[in-house]
Amino acid sequence: MKNLLIFLFISNISFSQTAVLKLKFPKEPKISQKFQNAIDEQKNEVYWVYKSNKEEIKNYTVEFILDKIDNNPEYSYLFNAEYWIAFNYQNVILQLIERITNKKEIGLVNSADLMILERIESGDLKKYGHGFIVDDDLFTIAGRANRLLTVVTGENFGSVSMKSTKEDLRILQDKWVMWLKKL
């Protein structure tokens, strides 16, 4: 009986990972108005935020952005990625969905007046008394991926917190997978 339970557990983990890895971004997606509005908003802000170097931001590669998400604590790369993704969403959404279950902690530095309340309470982030509040834990790969998906799609299926369990993250990932399948 114990061996059967172990087998079922391992099979379930393998199935959920395989389901995500076999997903494809549709060639002709049915982009909702909410999704299109989020893309348009980010594209419009690029021209306001990056007056002189907008082409540099737009021309980052997928590999470059994913490397920064996975390995670099500098907030500026995440900030740039929020705008970059509007021009490259079809090339990176699958990889971001895959990262939703990755709780690896990268850290976060030079975040100016960004506020992640859990990280302020834990002492990991300085409180300035004002700033932009983010619900996702940008110290982790999962939080970064969820934040970028939320920004580019206009959808919000929940946030990644410091206390999110593997099961919480798997459920969140499943919601993103279901969203993708509807495109």
Rosetta constraint file for C-alpha pairs under 8 A:
AtomPair CA 1 CA 5 HARMONIC 6.35 0.50
AtomPair CA 2 CA 6 HARMONIC 6.28 0.50
AtomPair CA 3 CA 7 HARMONIC 6.09 0.50
AtomPair CA 4 CA 8 HARMONIC 6.15 0.50
AtomPair CA 5 CA 9 HARMONIC 6.08 0.50
AtomPair CA 6 CA 10 HARMONIC 6.16 0.50
AtomPair CA 7 CA 11 HARMONIC 5.96 0.50
AtomPair CA 8 CA 12 HARMONIC 6.01 0.50
AtomPair CA 9 CA 13 HARMONIC 6.38 0.50
AtomPair CA 10 CA 14 HARMONIC 6.14 0.50
AtomPair CA 11 CA 15 HARMONIC 5.97 0.50
AtomPair CA 12 CA 16 HARMONIC 6.20 0.50
AtomPair CA 13 CA 17 HARMONIC 6.30 0.50
AtomPair CA 14 CA 18 HARMONIC 5.98 0.50
AtomPair CA 15 CA 19 HARMONIC 6.01 0.50
AtomPair CA 16 CA 20 HARMONIC 6.65 0.50
AtomPair CA 17 CA 21 HARMONIC 6.34 0.50
AtomPair CA 18 CA 22 HARMONIC 6.13 0.50
AtomPair CA 19 CA 23 HARMONIC 6.65 0.50
AtomPair CA 20 CA 94 HARMONIC 7.91 0.50
AtomPair CA 20 CA 97 HARMONIC 7.67 0.50
AtomPair CA 20 CA 98 HARMONIC 6.42 0.50
AtomPair CA 20 CA 177 HARMONIC 7.05 0.50
AtomPair CA 21 CA 98 HARMONIC 7.34 0.50
AtomPair CA 23 CA 94 HARMONIC 7.23 0.50
AtomPair CA 24 CA 94 HARMONIC 7.17 0.50
AtomPair CA 25 CA 29 HARMONIC 7.63 0.50
AtomPair CA 25 CA 90 HARMONIC 6.44 0.50
AtomPair CA 25 CA 93 HARMONIC 7.78 0.50
AtomPair CA 25 CA 94 HARMONIC 6.98 0.50
AtomPair CA 25 CA 180 HARMONIC 7.41 0.50
AtomPair CA 26 CA 183 HARMONIC 6.89 0.50
AtomPair CA 29 CA 183 HARMONIC 4.91 0.50
AtomPair CA 30 CA 182 HARMONIC 7.74 0.50
AtomPair CA 30 CA 183 HARMONIC 4.72 0.50
AtomPair CA 31 CA 35 HARMONIC 6.06 0.50
AtomPair CA 31 CA 36 HARMONIC 6.36 0.50
AtomPair CA 31 CA 183 HARMONIC 6.14 0.50
AtomPair CA 32 CA 36 HARMONIC 6.19 0.50
AtomPair CA 33 CA 37 HARMONIC 5.95 0.50
AtomPair CA 34 CA 38 HARMONIC 6.28 0.50
AtomPair CA 34 CA 153 HARMONIC 7.03 0.50
AtomPair CA 34 CA 154 HARMONIC 5.77 0.50
AtomPair CA 34 CA 155 HARMONIC 7.59 0.50
AtomPair CA 35 CA 39 HARMONIC 6.32 0.50
AtomPair CA 35 CA 152 HARMONIC 6.99 0.50
AtomPair CA 35 CA 153 HARMONIC 4.42 0.50
AtomPair CA 35 CA 154 HARMONIC 5.44 0.50
AtomPair CA 35 CA 155 HARMONIC 7.43 0.50
AtomPair CA 36 CA 40 HARMONIC 6.07 0.50
AtomPair CA 36 CA 153 HARMONIC 7.53 0.50
AtomPair CA 37 CA 41 HARMONIC 5.98 0.50
AtomPair CA 37 CA 154 HARMONIC 7.53 0.50
AtomPair CA 38 CA 42 HARMONIC 6.30 0.50
AtomPair CA 38 CA 151 HARMONIC 6.76 0.50
AtomPair CA 38 CA 152 HARMONIC 5.49 0.50
AtomPair CA 38 CA 153 HARMONIC 5.73 0.50
AtomPair CA 38 CA 154 HARMONIC 5.16 0.50
AtomPair CA 39 CA 43 HARMONIC 6.21 0.50
AtomPair CA 39 CA 86 HARMONIC 5.01 0.50
AtomPair CA 39 CA 87 HARMONIC 7.90 0.50
AtomPair CA 39 CA 152 HARMONIC 5.60 0.50
AtomPair CA 39 CA 153 HARMONIC 6.98 0.50
AtomPair CA 40 CA 44 HARMONIC 6.04 0.50
AtomPair CA 40 CA 86 HARMONIC 7.52 0.50
AtomPair CA 41 CA 45 HARMONIC 6.19 0.50
AtomPair CA 42 CA 46 HARMONIC 6.31 0.50
AtomPair CA 42 CA 82 HARMONIC 7.42 0.50
AtomPair CA 42 CA 83 HARMONIC 5.47 0.50
AtomPair CA 42 CA 86 HARMONIC 5.93 0.50
AtomPair CA 42 CA 152 HARMONIC 7.40 0.50
AtomPair CA 43 CA 47 HARMONIC 7.17 0.50
AtomPair CA 43 CA 83 HARMONIC 6.66 0.50
AtomPair CA 43 CA 86 HARMONIC 6.03 0.50
AtomPair CA 43 CA 87 HARMONIC 7.33 0.50
AtomPair CA 44 CA 48 HARMONIC 7.03 0.50
AtomPair CA 45 CA 49 HARMONIC 5.89 0.50
AtomPair CA 45 CA 83 HARMONIC 7.63 0.50
AtomPair CA 46 CA 50 HARMONIC 5.50 0.50
AtomPair CA 46 CA 51 HARMONIC 7.59 0.50
AtomPair CA 46 CA 54 HARMONIC 6.44 0.50
AtomPair CA 46 CA 83 HARMONIC 6.11 0.50
AtomPair CA 47 CA 51 HARMONIC 5.42 0.50
AtomPair CA 47 CA 54 HARMONIC 6.63 0.50
AtomPair CA 50 CA 54 HARMONIC 4.91 0.50
AtomPair CA 53 CA 57 HARMONIC 6.80 0.50
AtomPair CA 54 CA 58 HARMONIC 6.22 0.50
AtomPair CA 55 CA 59 HARMONIC 6.06 0.50
AtomPair CA 56 CA 60 HARMONIC 6.69 0.50
AtomPair CA 57 CA 80 HARMONIC 6.58 0.50
AtomPair CA 57 CA 83 HARMONIC 7.66 0.50
AtomPair CA 57 CA 84 HARMONIC 5.93 0.50
AtomPair CA 58 CA 83 HARMONIC 7.86 0.50
AtomPair CA 58 CA 84 HARMONIC 5.28 0.50
AtomPair CA 58 CA 87 HARMONIC 6.65 0.50
AtomPair CA 59 CA 84 HARMONIC 7.93 0.50
AtomPair CA 60 CA 64 HARMONIC 6.34 0.50
AtomPair CA 60 CA 65 HARMONIC 6.91 0.50
AtomPair CA 60 CA 84 HARMONIC 7.42 0.50
AtomPair CA 61 CA 65 HARMONIC 6.44 0.50
AtomPair CA 62 CA 66 HARMONIC 6.07 0.50
AtomPair CA 62 CA 88 HARMONIC 7.92 0.50
AtomPair CA 62 CA 91 HARMONIC 7.07 0.50
AtomPair CA 62 CA 92 HARMONIC 6.53 0.50
AtomPair CA 63 CA 67 HARMONIC 5.99 0.50
AtomPair CA 64 CA 68 HARMONIC 6.37 0.50
AtomPair CA 65 CA 69 HARMONIC 6.21 0.50
AtomPair CA 65 CA 77 HARMONIC 7.59 0.50
AtomPair CA 65 CA 81 HARMONIC 6.68 0.50
AtomPair CA 66 CA 70 HARMONIC 6.03 0.50
AtomPair CA 67 CA 71 HARMONIC 5.82 0.50
AtomPair CA 67 CA 72 HARMONIC 7.36 0.50
AtomPair CA 68 CA 72 HARMONIC 4.76 0.50
AtomPair CA 68 CA 73 HARMONIC 7.78 0.50
AtomPair CA 68 CA 77 HARMONIC 6.47 0.50
AtomPair CA 68 CA 78 HARMONIC 7.68 0.50
AtomPair CA 69 CA 77 HARMONIC 7.80 0.50
AtomPair CA 69 CA 78 HARMONIC 7.01 0.50
AtomPair CA 69 CA 141 HARMONIC 6.28 0.50
AtomPair CA 69 CA 144 HARMONIC 6.66 0.50
AtomPair CA 69 CA 145 HARMONIC 7.65 0.50
AtomPair CA 70 CA 106 HARMONIC 7.11 0.50
AtomPair CA 70 CA 141 HARMONIC 5.84 0.50
AtomPair CA 71 CA 106 HARMONIC 6.06 0.50
AtomPair CA 72 CA 77 HARMONIC 7.96 0.50
AtomPair CA 72 CA 106 HARMONIC 6.58 0.50
AtomPair CA 72 CA 107 HARMONIC 7.91 0.50
AtomPair CA 73 CA 106 HARMONIC 5.69 0.50
AtomPair CA 73 CA 107 HARMONIC 5.04 0.50
AtomPair CA 73 CA 108 HARMONIC 4.36 0.50
AtomPair CA 73 CA 109 HARMONIC 5.59 0.50
AtomPair CA 73 CA 139 HARMONIC 7.48 0.50
AtomPair CA 74 CA 78 HARMONIC 7.53 0.50
AtomPair CA 74 CA 108 HARMONIC 5.92 0.50
AtomPair CA 74 CA 109 HARMONIC 5.13 0.50
AtomPair CA 74 CA 110 HARMONIC 6.14 0.50
AtomPair CA 74 CA 111 HARMONIC 7.48 0.50
AtomPair CA 75 CA 79 HARMONIC 6.20 0.50
AtomPair CA 75 CA 108 HARMONIC 6.09 0.50
AtomPair CA 75 CA 109 HARMONIC 5.98 0.50
AtomPair CA 75 CA 110 HARMONIC 5.90 0.50
AtomPair CA 75 CA 111 HARMONIC 5.18 0.50
AtomPair CA 76 CA 80 HARMONIC 6.07 0.50
AtomPair CA 76 CA 110 HARMONIC 7.53 0.50
AtomPair CA 76 CA 111 HARMONIC 7.40 0.50
AtomPair CA 77 CA 81 HARMONIC 6.00 0.50
AtomPair CA 78 CA 82 HARMONIC 6.36 0.50
AtomPair CA 78 CA 144 HARMONIC 7.56 0.50
AtomPair CA 79 CA 83 HARMONIC 7.26 0.50
AtomPair CA 80 CA 84 HARMONIC 6.11 0.50
AtomPair CA 81 CA 85 HARMONIC 5.77 0.50
AtomPair CA 81 CA 148 HARMONIC 7.46 0.50
AtomPair CA 82 CA 86 HARMONIC 7.36 0.50
AtomPair CA 82 CA 148 HARMONIC 5.94 0.50
AtomPair CA 82 CA 151 HARMONIC 6.69 0.50
AtomPair CA 82 CA 152 HARMONIC 7.32 0.50
AtomPair CA 83 CA 87 HARMONIC 7.68 0.50
AtomPair CA 84 CA 88 HARMONIC 6.54 0.50
AtomPair CA 85 CA 89 HARMONIC 4.98 0.50
AtomPair CA 85 CA 92 HARMONIC 7.64 0.50
AtomPair CA 85 CA 148 HARMONIC 7.57 0.50
AtomPair CA 85 CA 152 HARMONIC 6.62 0.50
AtomPair CA 86 CA 152 HARMONIC 6.02 0.50
AtomPair CA 88 CA 92 HARMONIC 6.69 0.50
AtomPair CA 89 CA 93 HARMONIC 5.66 0.50
AtomPair CA 89 CA 152 HARMONIC 7.29 0.50
AtomPair CA 92 CA 96 HARMONIC 6.28 0.50
AtomPair CA 93 CA 97 HARMONIC 6.18 0.50
AtomPair CA 93 CA 149 HARMONIC 6.99 0.50
AtomPair CA 94 CA 98 HARMONIC 6.29 0.50
AtomPair CA 95 CA 99 HARMONIC 6.35 0.50
AtomPair CA 96 CA 100 HARMONIC 6.61 0.50
AtomPair CA 96 CA 145 HARMONIC 4.97 0.50
AtomPair CA 96 CA 146 HARMONIC 7.29 0.50
AtomPair CA 96 CA 148 HARMONIC 7.80 0.50
AtomPair CA 96 CA 149 HARMONIC 7.03 0.50
AtomPair CA 97 CA 145 HARMONIC 7.00 0.50
AtomPair CA 97 CA 146 HARMONIC 7.67 0.50
AtomPair CA 97 CA 149 HARMONIC 7.85 0.50
AtomPair CA 97 CA 173 HARMONIC 6.19 0.50
AtomPair CA 97 CA 176 HARMONIC 6.51 0.50
AtomPair CA 97 CA 177 HARMONIC 7.17 0.50
AtomPair CA 98 CA 173 HARMONIC 7.51 0.50
AtomPair CA 99 CA 141 HARMONIC 6.47 0.50
AtomPair CA 99 CA 142 HARMONIC 5.56 0.50
AtomPair CA 99 CA 145 HARMONIC 6.12 0.50
AtomPair CA 100 CA 141 HARMONIC 7.27 0.50
AtomPair CA 100 CA 142 HARMONIC 4.25 0.50
AtomPair CA 100 CA 143 HARMONIC 7.17 0.50
AtomPair CA 100 CA 145 HARMONIC 5.98 0.50
AtomPair CA 100 CA 146 HARMONIC 6.27 0.50
AtomPair CA 100 CA 169 HARMONIC 6.21 0.50
AtomPair CA 100 CA 170 HARMONIC 7.51 0.50
AtomPair CA 100 CA 172 HARMONIC 7.38 0.50
AtomPair CA 100 CA 173 HARMONIC 5.72 0.50
AtomPair CA 101 CA 142 HARMONIC 5.78 0.50
AtomPair CA 101 CA 166 HARMONIC 6.49 0.50
AtomPair CA 101 CA 169 HARMONIC 5.10 0.50
AtomPair CA 101 CA 170 HARMONIC 5.98 0.50
AtomPair CA 101 CA 173 HARMONIC 6.93 0.50
AtomPair CA 102 CA 140 HARMONIC 7.61 0.50
AtomPair CA 102 CA 141 HARMONIC 5.79 0.50
AtomPair CA 102 CA 142 HARMONIC 5.07 0.50
AtomPair CA 103 CA 140 HARMONIC 5.63 0.50
AtomPair CA 103 CA 141 HARMONIC 6.02 0.50
AtomPair CA 103 CA 142 HARMONIC 5.56 0.50
AtomPair CA 103 CA 143 HARMONIC 7.98 0.50
AtomPair CA 104 CA 140 HARMONIC 5.49 0.50
AtomPair CA 104 CA 141 HARMONIC 5.86 0.50
AtomPair CA 104 CA 142 HARMONIC 7.61 0.50
AtomPair CA 105 CA 139 HARMONIC 5.56 0.50
AtomPair CA 105 CA 140 HARMONIC 4.27 0.50
AtomPair CA 105 CA 141 HARMONIC 6.62 0.50
AtomPair CA 106 CA 139 HARMONIC 5.47 0.50
AtomPair CA 106 CA 140 HARMONIC 5.59 0.50
AtomPair CA 106 CA 141 HARMONIC 7.04 0.50
AtomPair CA 107 CA 138 HARMONIC 7.58 0.50
AtomPair CA 107 CA 139 HARMONIC 4.31 0.50
AtomPair CA 107 CA 140 HARMONIC 6.85 0.50
AtomPair CA 108 CA 138 HARMONIC 6.93 0.50
AtomPair CA 108 CA 139 HARMONIC 5.36 0.50
AtomPair CA 113 CA 127 HARMONIC 7.63 0.50
AtomPair CA 113 CA 128 HARMONIC 6.12 0.50
AtomPair CA 113 CA 130 HARMONIC 6.66 0.50
AtomPair CA 113 CA 131 HARMONIC 4.72 0.50
AtomPair CA 113 CA 132 HARMONIC 6.63 0.50
AtomPair CA 114 CA 131 HARMONIC 5.36 0.50
AtomPair CA 114 CA 132 HARMONIC 4.93 0.50
AtomPair CA 114 CA 133 HARMONIC 6.12 0.50
AtomPair CA 114 CA 134 HARMONIC 7.28 0.50
AtomPair CA 115 CA 120 HARMONIC 7.20 0.50
AtomPair CA 115 CA 125 HARMONIC 7.70 0.50
AtomPair CA 115 CA 127 HARMONIC 7.11 0.50
AtomPair CA 115 CA 130 HARMONIC 7.88 0.50
AtomPair CA 115 CA 131 HARMONIC 6.11 0.50
AtomPair CA 115 CA 132 HARMONIC 5.75 0.50
AtomPair CA 115 CA 133 HARMONIC 4.59 0.50
AtomPair CA 115 CA 134 HARMONIC 6.13 0.50
AtomPair CA 116 CA 120 HARMONIC 6.26 0.50
AtomPair CA 116 CA 125 HARMONIC 7.53 0.50
AtomPair CA 116 CA 133 HARMONIC 5.94 0.50
AtomPair CA 116 CA 134 HARMONIC 5.37 0.50
AtomPair CA 116 CA 135 HARMONIC 6.24 0.50
AtomPair CA 116 CA 136 HARMONIC 7.31 0.50
AtomPair CA 116 CA 137 HARMONIC 6.76 0.50
AtomPair CA 116 CA 138 HARMONIC 7.97 0.50
AtomPair CA 117 CA 121 HARMONIC 6.17 0.50
AtomPair CA 117 CA 133 HARMONIC 7.53 0.50
AtomPair CA 117 CA 134 HARMONIC 7.96 0.50
AtomPair CA 117 CA 135 HARMONIC 7.65 0.50
AtomPair CA 118 CA 122 HARMONIC 6.15 0.50
AtomPair CA 118 CA 137 HARMONIC 7.99 0.50
AtomPair CA 118 CA 161 HARMONIC 7.58 0.50
AtomPair CA 118 CA 162 HARMONIC 7.05 0.50
AtomPair CA 119 CA 123 HARMONIC 6.10 0.50
AtomPair CA 119 CA 124 HARMONIC 5.04 0.50
AtomPair CA 119 CA 125 HARMONIC 5.34 0.50
AtomPair CA 119 CA 137 HARMONIC 7.73 0.50
AtomPair CA 119 CA 162 HARMONIC 7.96 0.50
AtomPair CA 120 CA 124 HARMONIC 5.90 0.50
AtomPair CA 120 CA 125 HARMONIC 4.69 0.50
AtomPair CA 120 CA 126 HARMONIC 5.97 0.50
AtomPair CA 120 CA 127 HARMONIC 6.08 0.50
AtomPair CA 135 CA 159 HARMONIC 6.05 0.50
AtomPair CA 135 CA 160 HARMONIC 7.35 0.50
AtomPair CA 135 CA 161 HARMONIC 7.38 0.50
AtomPair CA 136 CA 143 HARMONIC 4.92 0.50
AtomPair CA 136 CA 144 HARMONIC 7.10 0.50
AtomPair CA 136 CA 146 HARMONIC 7.09 0.50
AtomPair CA 136 CA 147 HARMONIC 6.11 0.50
AtomPair CA 136 CA 159 HARMONIC 5.13 0.50
AtomPair CA 136 CA 160 HARMONIC 4.81 0.50
AtomPair CA 136 CA 161 HARMONIC 5.85 0.50
AtomPair CA 137 CA 142 HARMONIC 7.83 0.50
AtomPair CA 137 CA 143 HARMONIC 4.64 0.50
AtomPair CA 137 CA 144 HARMONIC 7.01 0.50
AtomPair CA 137 CA 159 HARMONIC 7.98 0.50
AtomPair CA 137 CA 160 HARMONIC 5.73 0.50
AtomPair CA 137 CA 161 HARMONIC 5.21 0.50
AtomPair CA 137 CA 162 HARMONIC 6.24 0.50
AtomPair CA 138 CA 142 HARMONIC 7.92 0.50
AtomPair CA 138 CA 143 HARMONIC 4.95 0.50
AtomPair CA 138 CA 144 HARMONIC 4.90 0.50
AtomPair CA 138 CA 147 HARMONIC 7.80 0.50
AtomPair CA 139 CA 143 HARMONIC 7.03 0.50
AtomPair CA 139 CA 144 HARMONIC 7.46 0.50
AtomPair CA 140 CA 144 HARMONIC 6.26 0.50
AtomPair CA 141 CA 145 HARMONIC 6.09 0.50
AtomPair CA 142 CA 146 HARMONIC 6.13 0.50
AtomPair CA 142 CA 160 HARMONIC 6.71 0.50
AtomPair CA 142 CA 169 HARMONIC 7.88 0.50
AtomPair CA 143 CA 147 HARMONIC 6.05 0.50
AtomPair CA 143 CA 159 HARMONIC 7.31 0.50
AtomPair CA 143 CA 160 HARMONIC 5.02 0.50
AtomPair CA 143 CA 161 HARMONIC 7.22 0.50
AtomPair CA 144 CA 148 HARMONIC 6.28 0.50
AtomPair CA 145 CA 149 HARMONIC 6.21 0.50
AtomPair CA 146 CA 150 HARMONIC 6.05 0.50
AtomPair CA 146 CA 159 HARMONIC 6.98 0.50
AtomPair CA 146 CA 160 HARMONIC 7.06 0.50
AtomPair CA 147 CA 151 HARMONIC 6.16 0.50
AtomPair CA 147 CA 159 HARMONIC 7.87 0.50
AtomPair CA 148 CA 152 HARMONIC 6.20 0.50
AtomPair CA 149 CA 153 HARMONIC 5.95 0.50
AtomPair CA 149 CA 155 HARMONIC 7.75 0.50
AtomPair CA 150 CA 154 HARMONIC 5.49 0.50
AtomPair CA 150 CA 155 HARMONIC 5.29 0.50
AtomPair CA 150 CA 156 HARMONIC 5.58 0.50
AtomPair CA 151 CA 155 HARMONIC 7.66 0.50
AtomPair CA 157 CA 172 HARMONIC 6.58 0.50
AtomPair CA 157 CA 175 HARMONIC 6.60 0.50
AtomPair CA 157 CA 176 HARMONIC 7.48 0.50
AtomPair CA 158 CA 172 HARMONIC 6.81 0.50
AtomPair CA 160 CA 164 HARMONIC 6.00 0.50
AtomPair CA 160 CA 169 HARMONIC 7.31 0.50
AtomPair CA 164 CA 168 HARMONIC 5.69 0.50
AtomPair CA 164 CA 169 HARMONIC 6.54 0.50
AtomPair CA 165 CA 169 HARMONIC 6.27 0.50
AtomPair CA 166 CA 170 HARMONIC 6.07 0.50
AtomPair CA 167 CA 171 HARMONIC 6.19 0.50
AtomPair CA 168 CA 172 HARMONIC 6.27 0.50
AtomPair CA 169 CA 173 HARMONIC 5.99 0.50
AtomPair CA 170 CA 174 HARMONIC 6.11 0.50
AtomPair CA 171 CA 175 HARMONIC 6.43 0.50
AtomPair CA 172 CA 176 HARMONIC 6.57 0.50
AtomPair CA 173 CA 177 HARMONIC 6.21 0.50
AtomPair CA 174 CA 178 HARMONIC 6.15 0.50
AtomPair CA 175 CA 179 HARMONIC 6.21 0.50
AtomPair CA 176 CA 180 HARMONIC 6.17 0.50
AtomPair CA 177 CA 181 HARMONIC 6.25 0.50
AtomPair CA 178 CA 182 HARMONIC 6.52 0.50
AtomPair CA 179 CA 183 HARMONIC 6.97 0.50
